[in-house]
Amino acid sequence: MDMAAKRSKDTKACLSTMTTGVPQPLGSSLQQNGCNFSVYAPDAEKVELCLFNEAEEEVCRLSMPGKTGAFWHGFVPGLLAGALYGYRVHGPDNPKPGTAFDGTKLLIDPYAKELNRPVIWHPDLYQGDSQFMVPKGVVINDDFDWQGVSKPRIADHERILYELHVKGFTRLKSKLPKLQRGTYLGLAHAETLKYLKSLGVTSLQLMPVASYMSEPRLQEMGLSNFWGYNTINFFAPDARYAADSPVVEFKTMVRELHRKGIEVILDVVFNHTAEGGVGGPTISFRGLDNRGFYLFEHQHGEPDYERSVNNTGCGNSVNFDNPETLTMVLNALRYWATEMQVDGFRFDLAVSLAREHGQYKHSSAFFKAIYQDPVLSECVLIAEPWDIGEGGYQLGQFPEPWLECNDRYRDTLRAFWRGDAGYIGDFATRVAGSRDIFCKGVRPVNASVNFITYHDGFTLEDTVSYAERHNLANGENNRDGHSHNLSCNHGVEGETDKADVLAARQQHKRNLLASLLLSVGTPHLLAGDEIGRTQQGNNNAYCQDNALNWLDWRLIDEQGTLLRYVRKLIQLRKKLPILTALNLHDDHYWHNSYGHELHWHKPEGGLLHEADWHEPANCVLGLEVFDHGNTHHPDTQRIFLMFNGSQYPISFLLIELPKGQYWYRTLDTASDEGLANNRRIRAQRYLLQPHSISLLERRFINGS
């Protein structure tokens, strides 16, 4: 008898012996002699557990025999791993008091750790009984051989984030077996690991991998939510990226990345779900506790359950005022951090998670719960510090030890390098760690997640190739996506074979990348930027499951040159702790026996004064950073960065060094390769080319 037949037989044999079970833990909990089920449905009149065979035919429907407070529970003796299940919840369906029970809808268990297939909207299958549209929860065995591999524990100042999409990154990677392309195992493959190690990044930031459903309107247009920011279950890794077991294959991916010393950080979406606003489909949360899981508008001090709060722009907002919702999210985070062994999280629209009674709170229950949690407080925590609700922009207002995505860094760097006037002061502030936002003594220097590009917006190639967005393929008449891109096309919109335009674009990219990787803070790279990936001007390609989002690994010469440049830039950053672990004498966040000094210089010599910072036409400056104390010791570092945002060559008077010390040029973005190693500078002046950056390092000669 095969396992499928055995499970079916065992299921039928257990039906008459279902017992009360226990309310905790929630979800399906496999035990030695069977499986316990528990689900939160405080206002339900009856909850039924539905069990299915491999063909998703309903084997039985059992009323949950136990109820403890808000939790319905039951125990099925002899049930094995691999059993498929869902819930039907009965009670009043009344919009006025906010109940939305519907026994014809099969519901996904919010605590299901695995779903047997992806969640795909199908209106015909949803009408009436939704059993055949809705995937089933899978009872799983958590056993996995981690082979002694543990988390890499990357130091904060060493972290280099690399954002990628599981499918998009390897879908076109020809050296991978076909079945592994675009999957968790594709990221775990030796070829992928070799590339990531050679690139030098320390931490993968994976776009959402939790089970999601594309919006019905996208399905109707023949599109899909490729990015996955439309979650329907917070625990289960999406089955789209697995050949067999999503859980086992996800764990395998994490183990192999950890084996190579690479962190795994998940982009998580807890602010809204795929059920949409009032009138949206009932697939999970809505059918269990509509008024508890979601936020609603208020009129005359009372909730109006016919009007959803939409702080997210996605139709609904998850209710973190509800203790059970908060508990579920914390349990999901702990599950990913412990059982799945991920290293941290990037929270989409994180302001929504910290709202209490509609207002963002710096000391919200969500922050407090994570702060005191012995597991979650040790994770990497990255906030997207905004949502679209009232008071939704909160950059710099998250508590320590959170890192925050710094969009002001992106905008300033883009504006400066495309030649906008009046940005020199802001540019210097961003490069030096945005301490106007992340205050000294309160937040560490790495709190700012610096980025030029993210998944939403132009790629790096498109930032220097398009002046306008080109989003017609998204079906919204080019109205979606940002219009404030701070990009430029260097005279030609999109693709061109003009040599001068291509050369200008390459140098522009080198400037942006060098600025990013030599800035104080935590650098964030978007996968594909190192090989010139284009989305053909689409700055909101969330719904494009095609070549716009799949990385093309067939590199032409210019792409190979750019890749080598990025690799060397990352190596350069790693050998400059004077930048990555900057410790200024007036920054009391750390107390160490060493310290650094940072000074801004004019090209003609001397420090910049107040008037220089406010001169609109000024776009040239030098940055000197050195170890404070014994500057004559060979182990100390001293660097001089020169930035020229103008269209003219600028002669810089170099800082005079003591006898036996010399400046060596290690970076010059005006050259095709970008880096010029070990070139000793013998003159007192340095000619900095237009639109370029040069980095000089102090070195000792003859042991002086």
Order of alpha helices (4+ residues) and beta strands (2+ residues): alpha-beta-beta-beta-beta-beta-beta-beta-beta-beta-alpha-beta-beta-alpha-alpha-alpha-beta-alpha-alpha-beta-alpha-beta-beta-alpha-beta-beta-beta-alpha-beta-beta-alpha-alpha-beta-alpha-alpha-beta-alpha-alpha-beta-alpha-beta-beta-beta-beta-beta-beta-beta
